[in-house]
């Protein structure tokens, strides 16, 4: 090492201060070299010039030896253990245990740095520098902030190290260090002088190539990144929370803006937005049933309904036509209640109108299944366009005693523990009951109708349990039971399930023009009127409000990420300086570290998202009586990719700004 004619000036705001004036130094001594001087004389500055940390000077420097510099500041990663600190910086060195034994740190190898004394921390720094195999070790104030015993222990250890390599130390503690120093240099009046000369170096060969630490491998980068993530677990968890909030917010925006066409189709099935009904206009209060019912209704036949919708049949997935006993057809307020004769007279004076709703009885393979009356009601639909009904399991019905059941019905059966899961339902047989028992009308007695389950719909319905048959199956079943021609059977209620892309309002207007209706009209499904519990009121989600809240969450999460980075910036810079000093490329390390963070966040989101969406939907059911989100893997993957790329770029930009500022 040779320093020639070094001039160094500190350019302060008010005045310039010259630190070195024509300073010369040639390293020709071995052993322990003490460099002392008054505070502010430039001891630390000289070390920084030697190691290349300070390049704002004039003069020439030739460095042939490999240097290691131990600063006054404790440059260790506080949240890592002694061994982890050494492993991160020097992962492949085989002498680690030997050095820890010699420096009396073996018992503390798994203890975190922040719990060590200053003397112990100094020794860890010395070990780390020695593992880097230097020829010259520069120690800036190694005994600072140490009591006498610890200071003496450090001096003894450095003296032992100086037998192998040259050790240069700076200190104010001249009396102690002079006892161990082989050579003493005095820095004063901007120049360096020799007070005590030691033994000169006999061999000044350059350090061999084999002494260099090997280049850091991907494994080293991964190990360092994982260790530092564990060291800052709370920070990482906060970032994971912010990322999850951003992800669910982006997913919500994507969902509600309407870019997810499949999700909108699903909502139409779930909330019956693709349903059109024939609904009477006038209601009256029924004293016997203690509820409001429709007073008059129009009478239609199946042929009339389907012929009218002939040009629109490609828009119809399924239809349900039935006689609703809650309608007081033709008789207005003339209640028959418990009057058996009047009841029989009414039914004798009108065409036979079977009550075409369904009731569950029992599963043929389960003998102990008991249901209450409120559990048994379902609505039967007949399919016109089978491929328009999305299935999650099984196939479409082809024969008379086959049917597809709704996902809501399948879930209900599983909930009752009748079956373990949906797939177990396929191929099972359920007995359905045609009509509703009417004690005074033998012709309307209940009839068991066995149904083999061939499939399950992909989507549940919120307001009714459904069973889907092939076209004409129900009409044929009722006609056979009641010994009545199917084309003569009349109905006072009709429902259409449309393709999700069909406009129900347009279809309703079309049907109203085709059929001459007196007491009612075809209407699109009304969420507020058709809830099973009439005391509840469904609410539409304000999409603009959802988007606004999602954007607010994204902005808040980004602010949280920036704040966390700013709050821990000093610690972050310190750790990056350590990694950079020991051969890590920071851009690559930052990218890999951010990739690990986002990968953990992705895995966490994949695990918790179904539960998170379920929780959001529970809140939606309580507040708005509807689901707010549904899981779509394709959309979620798009959001994952977008958020991941943006997060890595965003965090790399923050790291770049910090490094640039430094």
C-alpha positions as CSV (number, residue, x, y, z in Angstrom):
1,X,0.0,0.0,0.0
2,X,1.4,3.4,-1.0
3,X,-0.2,6.8,-0.5
4,X,1.6,9.8,-2.2
5,X,0.9,13.5,-1.8
6,X,-2.7,13.1,-0.5
7,X,-4.6,16.4,-0.2
8,X,-8.1,16.3,1.4
9,X,-10.4,19.2,2.1
10,X,-13.9,19.2,3.7
11,X,-16.1,21.7,1.9
12,X,-18.4,22.9,4.7
13,X,-21.2,25.4,4.2
14,X,-19.3,28.4,5.7
15,X,-15.7,27.4,5.5
16,X,-13.4,24.8,3.9
17,X,-11.3,22.6,6.3
18,X,-8.1,21.0,5.1
19,X,-7.6,17.5,6.6
20,X,-4.5,16.3,4.8
21,X,-1.7,18.3,3.2
22,X,0.8,16.4,1.2
23,X,0.3,13.2,3.3
24,X,2.5,10.3,2.4
25,X,2.4,6.7,3.7
26,X,4.0,3.5,2.6
27,X,2.9,0.3,4.3
28,X,6.2,-1.6,5.0
29,X,5.6,-2.8,8.5
30,X,3.9,-6.0,9.7
31,X,2.2,-6.9,12.9
32,X,-0.1,-4.6,14.9
33,X,0.1,-0.9,13.8
34,X,-1.4,1.8,16.0
35,X,-2.6,5.0,14.3
36,X,-3.5,7.6,16.9
37,X,-4.3,11.3,16.9
38,X,-6.6,13.9,18.3
39,X,-10.4,13.7,17.6
40,X,-11.0,15.2,14.1
41,X,-7.4,14.7,13.0
42,X,-8.6,12.5,10.1
43,X,-8.0,8.9,11.2
44,X,-11.4,7.7,9.9
45,X,-11.0,9.8,6.8
46,X,-7.7,8.2,6.1
47,X,-9.1,4.7,6.4
48,X,-12.0,5.6,4.1
49,X,-9.5,6.9,1.5
50,X,-7.5,3.6,1.8
51,X,-10.6,1.5,1.2
52,X,-12.0,3.6,-1.6
53,X,-15.1,4.8,0.3
54,X,-13.9,8.4,0.0
55,X,-12.8,9.5,-3.4
56,X,-12.9,13.2,-3.0
57,X,-9.2,13.9,-2.6
58,X,-6.1,14.7,-4.7
59,X,-3.0,12.4,-4.8
60,X,-2.1,8.9,-5.8
61,X,-2.9,5.6,-4.1
62,X,-1.6,2.2,-5.0
63,X,-3.3,-0.7,-3.1
64,X,-1.7,-4.2,-3.7
65,X,-3.1,-5.9,-0.6
66,X,-6.6,-7.0,0.0
67,X,-8.1,-4.8,2.7
68,X,-10.9,-5.4,5.2
69,X,-12.3,-2.4,7.1
70,X,-14.1,-2.6,10.4
71,X,-15.9,0.7,11.0
72,X,-16.7,2.4,14.3
73,X,-20.3,1.7,13.7
74,X,-21.6,-1.8,14.4
75,X,-22.4,-2.9,10.9
76,X,-24.2,-6.1,11.7
77,X,-27.8,-7.2,11.0
78,X,-29.3,-6.9,14.4
79,X,-32.2,-9.3,13.9
80,X,-30.0,-12.2,12.8
81,X,-28.0,-14.5,15.0
82,X,-24.2,-14.5,15.1
83,X,-24.0,-17.5,12.8
84,X,-26.5,-16.1,10.4
85,X,-24.6,-12.8,10.1
86,X,-21.5,-14.8,9.2
87,X,-23.3,-17.1,6.9
88,X,-25.0,-14.3,4.9
89,X,-21.7,-12.6,4.2
90,X,-19.3,-15.5,3.9
91,X,-21.5,-18.6,3.2
92,X,-18.8,-21.0,2.0
93,X,-16.1,-20.5,4.6
94,X,-15.0,-23.6,6.5
95,X,-13.1,-21.8,9.3
96,X,-16.3,-20.2,10.8
97,X,-16.6,-22.6,13.8
98,X,-12.8,-22.3,14.4
99,X,-12.9,-18.5,14.6
100,X,-16.0,-18.5,16.8
101,X,-14.3,-20.9,19.2
102,X,-11.1,-18.7,19.3
103,X,-13.1,-15.5,19.8
104,X,-15.2,-17.1,22.6
105,X,-18.5,-16.8,20.7
106,X,-19.4,-20.5,20.2
107,X,-21.9,-20.4,23.0
108,X,-23.5,-17.3,21.5
109,X,-23.7,-18.6,17.8
110,X,-27.5,-18.8,17.8
111,X,-28.1,-15.6,19.8
112,X,-29.4,-12.5,17.9
113,X,-26.9,-9.6,17.5
114,X,-29.2,-7.1,19.2
115,X,-28.9,-9.1,22.5
116,X,-25.1,-9.1,22.5
117,X,-22.8,-6.7,24.3
118,X,-20.7,-4.2,22.4
119,X,-17.6,-6.2,23.0
120,X,-19.2,-9.3,21.6
121,X,-20.5,-7.4,18.6
122,X,-16.9,-6.2,17.9
123,X,-15.6,-9.7,17.9
124,X,-18.3,-10.8,15.5
125,X,-17.2,-8.0,13.1
126,X,-13.6,-9.1,13.4
127,X,-14.5,-12.7,12.6
128,X,-16.6,-11.6,9.6
129,X,-13.6,-9.6,8.3
130,X,-11.2,-12.5,8.8
131,X,-13.5,-14.9,6.9
132,X,-13.0,-12.6,3.9
133,X,-9.3,-13.5,4.0
134,X,-7.7,-10.0,4.0
135,X,-4.0,-9.2,3.9
136,X,-4.5,-6.0,5.9
137,X,-7.2,-5.5,8.5
138,X,-8.2,-1.9,9.3
139,X,-10.0,-1.4,12.6
140,X,-11.5,2.0,13.4
141,X,-11.7,2.5,17.2
142,X,-12.2,-1.2,18.0
143,X,-12.2,-0.5,21.8
144,X,-14.7,2.4,21.7
145,X,-17.6,2.1,24.1
146,X,-16.0,-1.0,25.8
147,X,-15.0,-1.4,29.4
148,X,-11.4,-2.1,30.3
149,X,-11.7,-5.9,30.4
150,X,-13.5,-6.1,27.1
151,X,-11.1,-3.6,25.5
152,X,-8.1,-5.6,26.7
153,X,-9.7,-8.9,25.4
154,X,-10.2,-7.3,21.9
155,X,-6.6,-6.0,21.9
156,X,-5.2,-9.4,22.8
157,X,-7.2,-11.1,20.0
158,X,-6.1,-8.5,17.5
159,X,-2.5,-8.9,18.6
160,X,-2.9,-12.6,17.9
161,X,-4.5,-12.0,14.5
162,X,-1.6,-9.6,13.6
163,X,0.8,-12.5,13.7
164,X,-0.9,-13.7,10.5
165,X,-1.8,-10.5,8.7
166,X,-1.1,-6.8,9.2
167,X,-3.6,-5.1,11.5
168,X,-3.9,-1.3,11.6
169,X,-6.1,0.2,14.3
170,X,-7.0,3.7,15.3
171,X,-7.8,4.6,18.9
172,X,-7.9,7.4,21.5
173,X,-6.8,4.9,24.1
174,X,-3.1,5.3,23.6
175,X,-1.9,3.8,26.9
176,X,-3.7,0.5,26.3
177,X,-3.1,0.1,22.6
178,X,0.6,1.1,22.8
179,X,1.2,-2.0,24.9
180,X,0.2,-4.2,22.0
181,X,1.4,-2.2,19.0
182,X,4.5,-3.2,17.0
183,X,4.4,0.1,15.1
184,X,3.0,3.4,16.2
185,X,1.9,6.2,13.7
186,X,1.0,9.7,14.8
187,X,-1.5,11.8,12.7
188,X,-1.2,15.5,13.5
189,X,-0.9,18.8,11.6
190,X,-2.4,17.1,8.5
191,X,0.6,14.8,8.2
192,X,1.5,11.3,9.2
193,X,4.7,10.5,11.2
194,X,6.3,7.3,12.6
195,X,6.9,7.3,16.4
196,X,7.8,3.6,16.7
197,X,8.9,1.4,13.8
198,X,8.3,-2.3,14.0
199,X,9.4,-5.2,11.8
200,X,9.2,-4.6,8.1
201,X,7.3,-6.9,5.8
202,X,9.5,-9.6,4.2
203,X,7.1,-10.8,1.5
204,X,5.0,-8.2,-0.3
205,X,3.5,-10.6,-2.9
206,X,0.0,-9.8,-4.1
207,X,-2.8,-11.9,-2.6
208,X,-3.3,-15.1,-4.5
209,X,-6.4,-15.6,-6.7
210,X,-7.5,-18.6,-4.6
211,X,-7.9,-16.3,-1.6
212,X,-10.8,-14.4,-3.1
213,X,-14.3,-15.3,-1.9
214,X,-16.3,-17.2,-4.6
215,X,-18.9,-15.3,-6.5
216,X,-22.4,-15.4,-4.9
217,X,-24.6,-18.1,-6.3
218,X,-28.4,-18.1,-6.7
219,X,-28.5,-20.3,-3.6
220,X,-26.6,-17.6,-1.6
221,X,-29.0,-14.9,-2.8
222,X,-32.0,-17.1,-1.8
223,X,-30.5,-17.9,1.6
224,X,-29.7,-14.2,2.3
225,X,-33.2,-13.1,1.2
226,X,-35.0,-15.8,3.3
227,X,-32.9,-15.0,6.4
228,X,-33.6,-11.2,6.1
229,X,-37.3,-11.9,5.5
230,X,-37.3,-13.9,8.8
231,X,-35.4,-11.2,10.5
232,X,-38.1,-8.6,9.6
233,X,-41.1,-10.9,10.0
234,X,-43.5,-8.1,11.2
235,X,-42.6,-5.9,8.3
236,X,-43.1,-8.7,5.9
237,X,-46.4,-9.6,7.4
238,X,-47.5,-6.0,7.0
239,X,-46.5,-6.0,3.4
240,X,-48.3,-9.2,2.8
241,X,-51.4,-7.7,4.3
242,X,-51.1,-4.7,2.1
243,X,-50.5,-6.9,-1.0
244,X,-53.6,-9.0,-0.2
245,X,-55.7,-5.8,0.2
246,X,-54.4,-4.5,-3.1
247,X,-55.1,-7.9,-4.8
248,X,-58.7,-8.2,-3.5
249,X,-59.4,-4.5,-4.4
250,X,-58.1,-5.0,-8.0
251,X,-60.1,-8.2,-8.2
252,X,-63.2,-6.3,-7.0
253,X,-62.7,-3.5,-9.6
254,X,-62.2,-6.1,-12.3
255,X,-65.3,-7.9,-11.2
256,X,-67.6,-4.9,-11.0
257,X,-66.4,-2.9,-13.9
258,X,-67.9,-5.7,-16.0
259,X,-64.8,-7.0,-17.7
260,X,-65.6,-10.4,-16.3
261,X,-68.4,-11.5,-18.5
262,X,-68.6,-15.0,-17.0
263,X,-69.1,-13.6,-13.5
264,X,-72.0,-11.5,-14.7
265,X,-73.6,-14.6,-16.3
266,X,-73.1,-16.4,-13.0
267,X,-74.8,-13.6,-11.1
268,X,-77.8,-13.8,-13.5
269,X,-78.3,-17.4,-12.5
270,X,-77.7,-16.9,-8.8
271,X,-80.2,-14.0,-8.5
272,X,-82.6,-15.0,-11.2
273,X,-82.0,-11.9,-13.3
274,X,-82.5,-14.1,-16.3
275,X,-86.1,-15.0,-15.2
276,X,-89.4,-13.7,-16.6
277,X,-92.7,-14.5,-14.8
278,X,-96.4,-14.2,-15.6
279,X,-97.6,-12.1,-12.6
280,X,-101.2,-10.9,-11.8
281,X,-101.7,-7.2,-11.0
282,X,-104.2,-7.2,-8.1
283,X,-103.7,-8.6,-4.6
284,X,-106.2,-9.2,-1.7
285,X,-105.9,-10.3,1.9
286,X,-106.7,-13.9,2.6
287,X,-108.2,-14.2,6.1
288,X,-107.8,-17.9,6.3
289,X,-104.1,-18.0,5.3
290,X,-103.5,-14.7,6.9
291,X,-101.5,-13.4,4.0
292,X,-101.8,-11.3,0.9
293,X,-102.6,-13.2,-2.3
294,X,-103.4,-12.5,-5.9
295,X,-107.1,-12.2,-6.5
296,X,-107.4,-12.9,-10.2
297,X,-105.1,-14.4,-12.8
298,X,-105.0,-15.2,-16.5
299,X,-105.4,-18.7,-17.7
300,X,-103.0,-20.1,-20.3
301,X,-102.1,-23.4,-21.8
302,X,-98.7,-24.8,-22.5
303,X,-99.2,-24.6,-26.3
304,X,-100.2,-21.0,-26.1
305,X,-97.2,-20.1,-24.1
306,X,-94.6,-21.9,-26.3
307,X,-96.2,-20.9,-29.6
308,X,-96.1,-17.2,-28.5
309,X,-92.4,-17.5,-27.7
310,X,-91.7,-19.5,-30.8
311,X,-89.4,-16.9,-32.4
312,X,-87.7,-16.4,-29.0
313,X,-87.2,-20.1,-28.1
314,X,-83.4,-19.9,-28.6
315,X,-83.4,-17.4,-25.8
316,X,-85.2,-19.7,-23.4
317,X,-83.2,-22.2,-21.4
318,X,-86.1,-23.7,-19.4
319,X,-89.7,-23.0,-18.5
320,X,-92.1,-23.8,-15.6
321,X,-95.9,-23.7,-16.0
322,X,-98.1,-24.6,-13.1
323,X,-101.3,-23.9,-11.2
324,X,-100.7,-21.8,-8.1
325,X,-103.3,-22.5,-5.5
326,X,-102.7,-19.1,-3.9
327,X,-104.6,-17.6,-6.8
328,X,-108.4,-17.3,-6.3
329,X,-109.2,-17.8,-9.9
330,X,-112.7,-16.5,-11.0
331,X,-114.0,-16.7,-7.5
332,X,-112.5,-13.5,-6.1
333,X,-113.3,-13.2,-2.3
334,X,-115.5,-16.3,-2.2
335,X,-113.5,-18.4,0.2
336,X,-114.2,-22.1,0.5
337,X,-111.9,-22.7,3.4
338,X,-113.2,-25.7,5.4
339,X,-116.4,-26.1,3.5
340,X,-116.0,-29.5,1.8
341,X,-119.1,-29.2,-0.4
342,X,-118.2,-25.8,-1.7
343,X,-114.7,-26.9,-2.3
344,X,-115.9,-29.9,-4.3
345,X,-118.3,-27.7,-6.2
346,X,-115.6,-25.3,-7.2
347,X,-113.3,-28.1,-8.6
348,X,-116.3,-29.7,-10.4
349,X,-117.1,-26.5,-12.2
350,X,-113.6,-25.7,-13.5
351,X,-111.3,-27.9,-15.7
352,X,-109.0,-30.2,-13.7
353,X,-106.0,-28.1,-12.6
354,X,-103.3,-30.2,-10.9
355,X,-101.2,-28.5,-8.4
356,X,-97.9,-28.8,-10.3
357,X,-95.4,-28.0,-7.5
358,X,-93.1,-30.7,-6.1
359,X,-92.5,-31.9,-2.6
360,X,-89.6,-34.1,-1.5
361,X,-90.4,-37.4,0.1
362,X,-87.3,-39.5,0.7
363,X,-84.2,-40.8,-0.9
364,X,-84.6,-44.4,-1.9
365,X,-81.2,-45.3,-0.5
366,X,-81.7,-43.5,2.8
367,X,-84.4,-44.7,5.1
368,X,-84.0,-42.3,8.1
369,X,-84.3,-39.0,6.2
370,X,-87.0,-36.9,7.7
371,X,-87.9,-33.4,6.4
372,X,-90.4,-30.8,7.6
373,X,-92.9,-29.3,5.2
374,X,-90.9,-26.1,4.8
375,X,-87.9,-28.1,3.7
376,X,-89.7,-30.1,0.9
377,X,-90.8,-27.5,-1.6
378,X,-89.0,-27.2,-4.9
379,X,-89.9,-25.9,-8.4
380,X,-89.8,-28.1,-11.5
381,X,-88.5,-26.7,-14.8
382,X,-88.5,-28.3,-18.3
383,X,-85.5,-27.7,-20.5
384,X,-85.8,-26.3,-24.0
385,X,-82.1,-25.5,-24.6
386,X,-80.1,-28.0,-22.5
387,X,-76.7,-26.6,-23.4
388,X,-77.8,-23.3,-22.0
389,X,-77.9,-24.7,-18.5
390,X,-74.3,-24.8,-17.1
391,X,-73.5,-28.0,-15.1
392,X,-70.8,-28.6,-12.6
393,X,-71.3,-32.4,-12.4
394,X,-73.0,-35.1,-14.5
395,X,-75.0,-34.9,-17.7
396,X,-78.4,-33.6,-18.9
397,X,-81.6,-35.6,-18.5
398,X,-82.7,-37.7,-21.5
399,X,-85.5,-39.9,-20.2
400,X,-88.7,-39.4,-18.2
401,X,-87.5,-40.2,-14.7
402,X,-84.2,-38.3,-15.0
403,X,-83.4,-34.8,-13.8
404,X,-80.7,-32.3,-13.0
405,X,-80.9,-30.7,-9.6
406,X,-79.9,-27.2,-8.7
407,X,-76.6,-26.6,-6.9
408,X,-78.6,-25.0,-4.1
409,X,-80.5,-28.2,-3.6
410,X,-77.3,-30.3,-3.8
411,X,-75.7,-28.2,-1.2
412,X,-78.8,-28.5,1.0
413,X,-78.7,-32.3,0.8
414,X,-75.0,-32.3,1.7
415,X,-75.6,-29.8,4.5
416,X,-78.2,-32.2,5.9
417,X,-75.5,-34.9,5.8
418,X,-77.5,-37.0,3.6
419,X,-74.5,-37.1,1.2
420,X,-70.8,-36.4,1.7
421,X,-70.4,-34.2,-1.3
422,X,-72.1,-33.2,-4.6
423,X,-70.5,-36.0,-6.6
424,X,-72.1,-38.6,-4.4
425,X,-75.5,-37.4,-5.5
426,X,-75.0,-38.4,-9.2
427,X,-76.9,-41.6,-10.0
428,X,-78.9,-41.5,-6.7
429,X,-82.7,-41.6,-6.8
430,X,-85.0,-39.1,-5.1
431,X,-88.8,-39.6,-4.8
432,X,-90.7,-36.5,-5.6
433,X,-94.4,-35.9,-4.9
434,X,-96.6,-34.7,-7.7
435,X,-99.3,-32.2,-6.5
436,X,-100.3,-31.3,-3.0
437,X,-102.6,-33.4,-0.9
438,X,-106.2,-32.2,-1.0
439,X,-108.4,-34.3,1.4
440,X,-111.6,-33.5,-0.3
441,X,-110.5,-34.1,-3.9
442,X,-109.4,-37.7,-4.4
443,X,-108.2,-36.9,-7.9
444,X,-105.5,-34.5,-6.5
445,X,-104.0,-37.1,-4.1
446,X,-100.2,-37.1,-3.9
447,X,-98.3,-39.4,-6.3
448,X,-94.7,-40.5,-5.8
449,X,-92.5,-39.8,-8.8
450,X,-89.0,-41.3,-8.6
451,X,-86.2,-39.2,-10.2
452,X,-82.7,-40.3,-11.0
453,X,-80.2,-37.5,-10.6
454,X,-78.0,-37.2,-13.7
455,X,-76.4,-33.8,-13.1
456,X,-76.0,-30.7,-10.9
457,X,-76.1,-27.1,-12.1
458,X,-73.0,-25.0,-11.9
459,X,-74.6,-22.2,-10.0
460,X,-76.9,-22.0,-7.0
461,X,-80.1,-20.0,-6.9
462,X,-80.8,-17.7,-3.9
463,X,-84.6,-17.9,-3.9
464,X,-85.8,-21.3,-4.8
465,X,-84.7,-24.9,-5.1
466,X,-84.9,-26.2,-8.6
467,X,-85.2,-29.5,-10.5
468,X,-84.7,-29.6,-14.3
469,X,-86.4,-32.2,-16.5
470,X,-86.3,-32.8,-20.3
471,X,-89.0,-31.0,-22.3
472,X,-92.6,-32.3,-21.9
473,X,-91.7,-34.7,-19.1
474,X,-93.8,-33.0,-16.4
475,X,-96.8,-32.4,-18.6
476,X,-96.8,-36.1,-19.5
477,X,-96.4,-37.1,-15.9
478,X,-99.4,-35.0,-14.8
479,X,-101.5,-36.1,-17.7
480,X,-101.0,-39.7,-16.9
481,X,-101.6,-39.2,-13.2
482,X,-104.8,-37.2,-13.6
483,X,-106.0,-39.1,-16.7
484,X,-106.3,-35.9,-18.6
485,X,-105.2,-34.7,-22.0
486,X,-102.0,-32.7,-21.7
487,X,-103.0,-30.1,-24.3
488,X,-106.2,-29.4,-22.3
489,X,-104.5,-28.7,-19.1
490,X,-104.6,-25.1,-18.0
491,X,-102.2,-23.0,-15.9
492,X,-102.3,-19.6,-14.1
493,X,-98.5,-19.2,-13.6
494,X,-95.6,-19.3,-16.1
495,X,-91.9,-18.7,-15.7
496,X,-89.0,-18.6,-18.2
497,X,-85.3,-19.0,-17.5
498,X,-83.5,-17.1,-20.3
499,X,-80.0,-17.2,-21.6
500,X,-78.0,-15.0,-19.3
501,X,-77.2,-12.6,-22.2
502,X,-80.9,-12.1,-23.1
503,X,-82.6,-8.9,-21.9
504,X,-85.5,-10.0,-19.7
505,X,-87.3,-6.6,-20.1
506,X,-87.3,-7.0,-23.9
507,X,-88.5,-10.6,-23.7
508,X,-91.3,-9.6,-21.3
509,X,-92.5,-6.9,-23.7
510,X,-92.4,-9.3,-26.5
511,X,-94.6,-11.9,-24.7
512,X,-97.0,-9.2,-23.6
513,X,-97.5,-8.2,-27.2
514,X,-98.0,-11.8,-28.3
515,X,-100.5,-13.0,-25.6
516,X,-103.7,-11.2,-24.8
517,X,-103.6,-11.0,-21.0
518,X,-106.4,-9.5,-18.9
519,X,-105.3,-9.7,-15.2
520,X,-101.6,-9.7,-15.4
521,X,-98.4,-9.4,-17.5
522,X,-95.0,-10.9,-18.1
523,X,-92.4,-9.1,-16.0
524,X,-88.7,-9.4,-15.4
525,X,-87.7,-10.9,-12.0
526,X,-87.9,-8.3,-9.2
527,X,-85.3,-8.9,-6.4
528,X,-87.3,-6.9,-3.9
529,X,-90.5,-8.8,-4.4
530,X,-89.4,-12.3,-4.9
531,X,-87.2,-13.0,-1.9
532,X,-88.4,-16.1,0.0
533,X,-88.6,-14.1,3.2
534,X,-90.9,-11.2,2.3
535,X,-89.7,-9.1,5.2
536,X,-86.2,-8.8,3.6
537,X,-85.4,-6.2,1.1
538,X,-82.6,-7.0,-1.4
539,X,-80.3,-4.2,-2.4
540,X,-78.3,-3.7,-5.5
541,X,-74.6,-3.0,-5.1
542,X,-73.5,0.5,-6.1
543,X,-70.7,-0.3,-8.5
544,X,-69.3,3.2,-8.3
545,X,-69.1,3.0,-4.5
546,X,-67.3,-0.4,-4.7
547,X,-64.8,0.9,-7.2
548,X,-64.2,4.0,-5.1
549,X,-63.7,2.0,-1.9
550,X,-61.4,-0.4,-3.8
551,X,-59.3,2.5,-5.1
552,X,-59.1,4.0,-1.6
553,X,-57.9,0.6,-0.2
554,X,-55.3,0.4,-3.0
555,X,-54.1,3.9,-2.3
556,X,-54.0,3.3,1.5
557,X,-52.0,0.0,1.0
558,X,-49.5,1.7,-1.3
559,X,-49.1,4.4,1.3
560,X,-48.6,1.8,3.9
561,X,-45.9,0.1,1.9
562,X,-44.1,3.4,1.2
563,X,-44.4,4.3,4.9
564,X,-42.9,1.0,6.0
565,X,-40.0,1.4,3.6
566,X,-39.4,5.0,4.8
567,X,-39.7,4.0,8.5
568,X,-37.1,1.3,8.2
569,X,-35.0,3.0,5.5
570,X,-31.9,3.4,7.8
571,X,-31.9,-0.3,8.7
572,X,-32.6,-1.2,5.1
573,X,-29.7,0.9,3.8
574,X,-27.4,-0.5,6.5
575,X,-28.2,-4.1,5.5
576,X,-27.8,-3.4,1.8
577,X,-24.5,-1.8,2.4
578,X,-23.4,-4.9,4.2
579,X,-24.6,-7.1,1.4
580,X,-23.0,-4.9,-1.3
581,X,-19.7,-4.9,0.6
582,X,-19.5,-8.6,0.6
583,X,-20.2,-9.2,-3.1
584,X,-24.0,-9.1,-3.5
585,X,-25.4,-7.3,-6.5
586,X,-28.2,-5.1,-5.0
587,X,-30.5,-4.9,-8.1
588,X,-30.6,-8.6,-8.4
589,X,-31.0,-9.1,-4.6
590,X,-33.9,-6.5,-4.5
591,X,-35.7,-8.2,-7.4
592,X,-35.3,-11.6,-5.9
593,X,-36.3,-10.4,-2.4
594,X,-39.5,-8.7,-3.8
595,X,-40.2,-11.8,-5.9
596,X,-40.1,-14.0,-2.7
597,X,-42.4,-11.5,-0.9
598,X,-44.9,-11.5,-3.7
599,X,-44.7,-15.3,-4.0
600,X,-45.5,-15.7,-0.4
601,X,-48.4,-13.2,-0.8
602,X,-49.7,-15.2,-3.8
603,X,-49.6,-18.5,-1.9
604,X,-51.3,-16.8,1.1
605,X,-54.0,-15.3,-1.2
606,X,-54.7,-18.6,-2.9
607,X,-55.1,-20.2,0.5
608,X,-57.2,-17.6,2.2
609,X,-59.1,-16.0,-0.7
610,X,-62.0,-18.5,-0.7
611,X,-62.5,-17.9,3.0
612,X,-62.0,-14.1,2.5
613,X,-64.6,-14.0,-0.2
614,X,-66.9,-16.2,1.9
615,X,-66.5,-13.7,4.8
616,X,-67.3,-10.8,2.5
617,X,-70.3,-12.6,1.2
618,X,-71.6,-13.3,4.7
619,X,-71.3,-9.6,5.4
620,X,-73.1,-8.9,2.1
621,X,-75.9,-11.3,3.0
622,X,-76.4,-9.6,6.4
623,X,-76.3,-6.1,5.0
624,X,-77.6,-6.4,1.4
625,X,-79.1,-9.9,1.3
626,X,-76.9,-10.9,-1.6
627,X,-73.4,-12.1,-2.4
628,X,-70.8,-9.4,-3.2
629,X,-68.1,-11.5,-4.9
630,X,-67.6,-14.9,-6.4
631,X,-64.3,-16.6,-7.1
632,X,-63.1,-16.8,-10.7
633,X,-59.7,-18.5,-11.1
634,X,-59.0,-17.0,-14.5
635,X,-59.7,-13.4,-13.4
636,X,-57.9,-14.0,-10.2
637,X,-54.8,-15.2,-12.0
638,X,-54.8,-12.1,-14.2
639,X,-55.0,-9.9,-11.2
640,X,-52.2,-11.9,-9.5
641,X,-49.9,-11.4,-12.5
642,X,-50.7,-7.7,-12.7
643,X,-50.3,-7.0,-9.0
644,X,-47.1,-9.1,-8.8
645,X,-45.3,-7.3,-11.7
646,X,-46.4,-3.9,-10.5
647,X,-45.3,-4.6,-6.9
648,X,-41.8,-5.8,-8.0
649,X,-41.4,-2.7,-10.2
650,X,-42.7,-0.4,-7.5
651,X,-40.4,-1.8,-4.8
652,X,-37.4,-1.8,-7.1
653,X,-38.2,1.9,-7.9
654,X,-38.2,2.7,-4.1
655,X,-34.9,0.9,-3.6
656,X,-33.4,2.7,-6.6
657,X,-34.4,6.1,-5.2
658,X,-32.9,5.3,-1.8
659,X,-29.6,4.2,-3.4
660,X,-29.6,7.3,-5.7
661,X,-30.2,9.6,-2.7
662,X,-27.4,7.9,-0.8
